[in-house]
């Protein structure tokens, strides 16, 4: 039933399908299970994804984009590395990697869906932005409630890892995680929600009525959720976003400083509120997440650096030599997409299992080889180029979103990728690429709309095309000038 409904929406109402897809990713829980001892998962968005696949073949708009070609090549290469997973770790791990490869395909799917199905990207952007703000607000509020009330989601098949626990006075409390399985993903979503809310609040066209109220509510919930996730990478990402906005945001210096203050003020107020009403958690946040940075001003040792990075530096120093010693084939191909947690590399460290490289570049190098890392760099380079190009339009709604996303993604590449596997946040990644595609696609008219009206009408029967509208408007204008 869900597949049929998804197929109908994707064909008849693609903008609505895209908005529903964003909402489902944020607020629908994912069941988890295990096969042969290997944890698997089914995303709540999977039925929407599979139901929409036929729409790319039936009546596509035939847009072309360099970004889509690079994204497709990156996805295909990740699939090809499943051969490495089979050779390096065996068939069961390769099967698990194949299921996770579907997650990557789903994350990049919005790029192709927007290119081939969305006729009016700006209208879809307006709808999806509202849905993201409301759904993000609900997701953040759920994570906050879960933190303080401590209710269990195991009845839904969701099992969180022990690394999400905080130990306080001999008892444990789970960090704010919501439906994201890991606090790092939840905190990263909250940071994006804060950034979007603050940035759009400065756009005068949106500062009225219920939209302003939603922005304020999303900003408040996102800020509290960010702090309660106890995720340094998310805090670092938000701080880096502010820095990039100050340097590259454009406009007057006063305007850029105002943007930074609009982010810094609610974070400070939320921190003071938590300190007043939940002083225990405020003290824990300072001790665990802020105090270690004080070691940077003192003569530091390797052990202090390991502690400051939460063990990341030791992970990198262990993982990279092991990968390089695996041989030329694996250097080129990697050990297989998302197979690191189940490979022999995971047991290289004596203190814990290496579930990831905690670095997007290192994880990609190990799992997809030198070619995969090169494709990741090319993909992000092309993405940033297109975003900053679209951001030159400072008057349209899409131009505002392009600048918002260009600043955000530049900061993620510079500050978050080195300390987090961003492409493993499968709830957030499709949403980010949805907005990327919507703002970039406005620069690419479809093949149908670039043809003469009669040919375009034949390609899209029963629907008024953009070229028909423009042709009609020009004809009416000519008649007004020349008279009957």
Residue, then its C-alpha position, 0 to 999 in steps of 0.5 A: x500500500x505504501x509503495x503504491x501511494x509513494x509511486x502515485x505521489x512521485x508521478x502526480x505530485x512530486x513536490x508533495x512526495x519530496x516533502x513527505x520524504x523529508x518528514x519521514x526521515x526525521x520523525x518515523x522510527x526505524x526498526x532494527x534487527x540482526x542476520x547471522x549476528x550482523x545488525x541490519x536495519x530498515x529505514x522508515x523511508x525505504x517504501x517511499x524510496x522504492x515506490x518512487x524509483x519508477x517515476x525516474x523512468x516514466x515521463x522524466x524531465x530530462x535535465x542534465x547536471x554534472x553533479x548528478x553524473x559525479x554522484x552516480x559515479x560515486x554511488x556505483x564505485x561504492x557498489x563495486x567495492x562490495x567485491x573487496x568486502x567479499x574478498x577481504x571479510x567474506x560473503x556475510x559481511x559483503x551482504x551486510x555492506x550491500x544493504x548499507x550501500x542501498x542507504x547510500x543510493x537512497x541518500x543520493x536519490x533526491x539529486x536524481x528525483x529533483x532533476x527528473x521530476x520537480x518542475x518548479x524547484x523554488x515552489x518545492x523548496x518553499x514546501x520542503x523548507x517548512x516541512x523540515x522546520x516543523x519535522x526538525x522541531x518535532x524530532x528535536x523535542x522528542x530527543x529532549x523529552x527522551x533525555x529527561x524522561x528516559x523512555x525506552x524505544x526497544x519495543x520498536x526494535x531500536x537498540x542504542x550503543x553503549x557509547x551513547x551513555x553518560x555516567x553520573x554518580x554511579x548511574x547511567x543516562x543516555x545522551x539526547x539521541x532521538x530517533x538517530x541511533x547515535x547522538x552524533x547524528x542527532x546533534x548534527x541534525x540539531x546544529x543544521x536546524x539551528x543554522x537554518x532557523x537563524x539564517x532564515x530569520x534574517x530573511x525579511x520575507x519570512x519574518x511574519x506570522x506563524x513562520x516567525x513563530x516556527x523559526x523561533x521554536x525550531x531555534x530553541x528546540x534545536x539549541x537545547x537538543x544540540x547541547x544535550x546531545x553532548x556532541x563536540x563535532x556538532x558544536x564544532x560544526x556550528x561554530x565553523x559555520x559561523x566562522x565561514x559565514x563571517x568570512x564568506x557570507x557576503x554583505x556588510x560586516x555588520x550584517x555578518x556579525x549580526x548573523x553570528x550574534x543571532x546564533x551565539x545568543x540563543x546558544x548562550x541563553x539555552x546554556x544558562x537555562x540548562x545551568x539553572x534548571x539542570x545544573x548537574x548536566x551543565x557541569x557534565x557538559x563543561x567537564x566532558x566537552x569544554x574543559x578538555x580544550x583548556x589543555x590546548x593552552x598548556x604543553x600537551x602530550x600525546x595522551x592529552x591529544x588522544x583524550x581531547x580527540x576522544x581517542x580519534x588520533x589513536x584510531x587514525x594512527x592504528x587504522x591507516x598503517x593497517x590499511x596501507x599494509x593490506x596490499x595494492x589492491x585494497x589501497x586502490x579499491x578499499x576493503x568494502x563500503x561500510x565493512x570496517x566494523x565487521x572486518x579484521x581492522x575493527x580489532x586492530x585497537x586493543x581498547x575498543x572495536x573500530x566501528x568507524x574512522x571518525x573521519x570522513x576522509x579516512x573512512x572513505x579511504x579505508x573502505x573505498x580506496x584511493x579512487x573512492x577518496x578521489x571521487x568524494x573530493x570531486x563530488x564535494x568540490x563540484x557541489x560547493x562550486x555549484x552552491x556558491x554559484x547559485x548563491x550569487x542570486x541574493x534576491x530570490x528565495x532559492x538564492x538565500x537557501x543557496x548561500x545558507x547551504x554553501x556556508x553550511x557545507x563549506x564548514x562541514x567539509x573543513x571542520x566536521x569531516x575531519x572528526x565525523x563520518x558525515x555520510x553515515x548519518x543516513x537520516x540526515x544525508x538525504x535531506x541535505x542532498x534534497x536541498x542541495x538539488x533544489x537550489x542547484x537545479x534552478x539553474x538547469x531548465x529541463x529539456x522539455x522546457x527548452x524545446x518549442x511549445x508543440x514539441x514540449x507539449x508532446x513530451x509532457x501531454x496534458x500539462x502546460x509547460x514553461x515554454x508554453x506559458x512564456x510563449x503565451x505571455x510574449x504573445x499577449x505582450x506583443x498584442x498589447x503593444x501593437x493593438x488588435 
